[in-house]
C-alpha cells in the first residue's frame, strides 16, 4: 500500500506553528482540475475538508484521510481510516532552517496586491487580494483571494506560520512582509500553480467557520491504529 500525500496535506503541513485561543472548525471545499505535471497525470477531484484549530493543535479530516499537527508533542501524524494505520514525522523535518549549510535553496519573491474590488460571500463581506509567489526554479503561484475580516482568526499569525518552512530561503523576510498585507481570512482562493510550464488550477471555498467544542479524539490517534513506516508515502 502506498499512502498518497496530497496537495491539501502539503498545505496543511505549512500551518504547523499556528494555534488558536479556542477550538474553531473551518469547513472548506477543495476542487482541483485535471492536470499533468512532471510526467504525472492527476485527475480532477473535489474534497470537503474539515480543519480544526485548537491550542497548539490542528486537525484536518476528509473522507479519505485524517491528519493532525501536535505542536505540544512536536509531531505530525497522518492517519488512514480505511486501513486503521498511521505514519508520524517530527515537525523539525519540515523546517527549512534545519537543512545542511551546503544546501542551495532557490530565491523566493512575492507580491501581494490589494484591490478595491469587494463582494459578499455567504455571511462574509470580502475584499479581493492578488498574491503572486515566484521561486527561481521554474515555479510560480498566482492566487486570487477573497478575504474577510468578519472571521475571528489571526491571519497575520497564520500567514507567518504558513511560510515557516521557507525560513531558510533567500527573500523569505520580504515574502512575509508582503503576506502581512492580507488583512483578514481568505474564504475563496483561486490558485494557479505553474511548474516548468505546466499549470494546475485549484479552487478553495470556505463554507463555514464555527467556534465550538472539538469532537472527542479529533487531535489524537484512534485506539487500535498501527504505526507504519513513512517510506509508504507517495507524493501525489
Secondary structure, 3 states (H helix, E strand, C coil): CCEECCHHHHHHHCCCCCCCCCCEEEEEEEEECCEEECCEEECCEEEEEEEEEECCEEEEECCCCEEEEECCCCEEEEEECCCCEEEEEEHHHHCHHHCCCCCCCCCEEEEEEEEEEEEEECCEEEEEEEEEEEECCCEEEEEEEEEECCCCCCHHHHHHHHCHHHCCCCCHHHHHHHHCCCCCEEEEEEEEEEECCEEEEEEEEEEEEEECCCCCCCCCCCCCCEECCHHHEECC
